[in-house]
Amino acid sequence: MTRYKQSLYQDWKDGEITQQEYRDMKATYDRQINEVSDVLARLTAERAELANGVDKEHPALVAFKKYQNIDALSRELLIELVDHIKVYENGNISVKFKFADQLRRIAEYIDVNTAEPPAWAV
């Protein structure tokens, strides 16, 4: 984006665009740079949180490890792992697990950090 801003400035100085066009485009580039920077900061923070938070004591891992080889549902299991169950009039059922988001993020972190690097990166 910085390159585009520099090129934009040169276009204005060369008379290829008006000062107002320069200001509008520069504002757009500045906004895009801020948005990308915000996303990058958020992703970096998430990655750090996952890297620091994925250990044997993570509540989601402890709960699922405890029940990894279940043969039957029990009240204790449902209370510990299930947030709520909805039964709809048409007979459909939806189950919301307590740790669904955390486990998805942990699985993504493991996938990203254990996958082989792409061929172009070697």
C-alpha positions as CSV (number, residue, x, y, z in Angstrom):
1,M,0.0,0.0,0.0
2,T,2.8,2.4,0.7
3,R,4.1,1.9,-2.8
4,Y,0.6,2.9,-4.1
5,K,0.6,6.0,-2.0
6,Q,4.0,7.0,-3.3
7,S,2.9,6.4,-6.9
8,L,-0.3,8.3,-6.2
9,Y,1.7,11.3,-5.0
10,Q,3.8,11.2,-8.1
11,D,0.7,11.0,-10.3
12,W,-0.6,14.2,-8.6
13,K,2.7,16.0,-9.0
14,D,2.9,15.0,-12.7
15,G,-0.6,16.4,-13.2
16,E,-2.2,13.0,-14.0
17,I,-4.8,13.4,-11.2
18,T,-6.3,16.4,-9.5
19,Q,-5.5,17.3,-5.9
20,Q,-9.0,16.2,-4.9
21,E,-8.5,12.8,-6.6
22,Y,-5.2,12.5,-4.8
23,R,-6.8,13.3,-1.4
24,D,-9.7,10.9,-2.0
25,M,-7.4,8.0,-3.1
26,K,-4.9,8.7,-0.3
27,A,-7.7,8.6,2.2
28,T,-8.9,5.3,0.7
29,Y,-5.4,3.8,0.9
30,D,-4.9,5.1,4.5
31,R,-8.2,3.5,5.5
32,Q,-7.2,0.2,3.8
33,I,-3.8,0.2,5.5
34,N,-5.5,0.8,8.9
35,E,-8.0,-2.1,8.3
36,V,-5.2,-4.5,7.2
37,S,-3.1,-3.4,10.2
38,D,-6.1,-4.1,12.6
39,V,-6.7,-7.5,11.1
40,L,-3.0,-8.4,11.3
41,A,-2.8,-7.2,15.0
42,R,-6.0,-9.3,15.8
43,L,-4.6,-12.4,14.1
44,T,-1.2,-12.0,15.8
45,A,-2.9,-11.6,19.2
46,E,-5.1,-14.7,18.5
47,R,-2.1,-16.7,17.5
48,A,-0.2,-15.7,20.7
49,E,-3.2,-16.5,22.8
50,L,-3.5,-19.9,21.3
51,A,0.2,-20.6,21.6
52,N,0.2,-19.6,25.2
53,G,-3.2,-21.1,26.0
54,V,-2.9,-24.6,24.4
55,D,-1.6,-26.8,27.2
56,K,-2.7,-29.9,29.1
57,E,-4.6,-27.7,31.6
58,H,-6.9,-26.0,29.1
59,P,-10.5,-26.6,30.3
60,A,-11.7,-27.8,27.0
61,L,-8.9,-30.3,26.6
62,V,-9.3,-31.5,30.2
63,A,-13.0,-32.1,29.7
64,F,-12.7,-33.8,26.4
65,K,-9.8,-35.9,27.5
66,K,-11.8,-37.0,30.5
67,Y,-14.6,-38.3,28.2
68,Q,-12.6,-39.4,25.2
69,N,-13.7,-43.0,25.3
70,I,-17.3,-42.8,26.4
71,D,-19.7,-45.7,25.7
72,A,-22.9,-44.0,26.8
73,L,-24.2,-40.6,27.6
74,S,-24.6,-39.7,31.2
75,R,-26.0,-36.7,33.0
76,E,-22.5,-35.8,34.2
77,L,-21.1,-35.8,30.6
78,L,-24.0,-33.7,29.3
79,I,-23.6,-31.1,32.1
80,E,-19.9,-30.8,31.6
81,L,-19.8,-30.7,27.8
82,V,-23.2,-29.4,26.6
83,D,-24.3,-25.8,26.9
84,H,-27.8,-26.4,25.7
85,I,-30.0,-28.6,23.5
86,K,-32.8,-27.2,21.3
87,V,-35.7,-29.4,20.1
88,Y,-37.7,-27.8,17.4
89,E,-41.4,-28.5,16.5
90,N,-40.4,-30.2,13.3
91,G,-38.3,-32.7,15.2
92,N,-34.9,-31.3,14.5
93,I,-32.4,-31.1,17.3
94,S,-29.4,-28.8,17.7
95,V,-26.7,-29.2,20.3
96,K,-24.5,-26.4,21.5
97,F,-21.3,-27.6,23.1
98,K,-19.6,-25.5,25.8
99,F,-16.1,-25.6,24.2
100,A,-17.0,-25.7,20.5
101,D,-15.3,-22.4,19.7
102,Q,-12.2,-23.1,21.8
103,L,-11.7,-26.6,20.3
104,R,-12.2,-25.3,16.7
105,R,-9.5,-22.6,17.4
106,I,-7.2,-25.2,19.0
107,A,-7.6,-27.6,16.1
108,E,-6.9,-24.8,13.6
109,Y,-3.8,-23.8,15.5
110,I,-2.6,-27.4,15.6
111,D,-3.3,-27.8,11.8
112,V,-1.4,-24.6,11.0
113,N,1.6,-25.4,13.2
114,T,1.9,-29.1,12.3
115,A,1.2,-29.0,8.6
116,E,4.1,-29.4,6.2
117,P,5.2,-26.2,4.7
118,P,4.1,-25.6,1.1
119,A,6.6,-26.6,-1.6
120,W,7.3,-23.0,-2.5
121,A,8.4,-22.3,1.1
122,V,11.1,-24.9,1.1
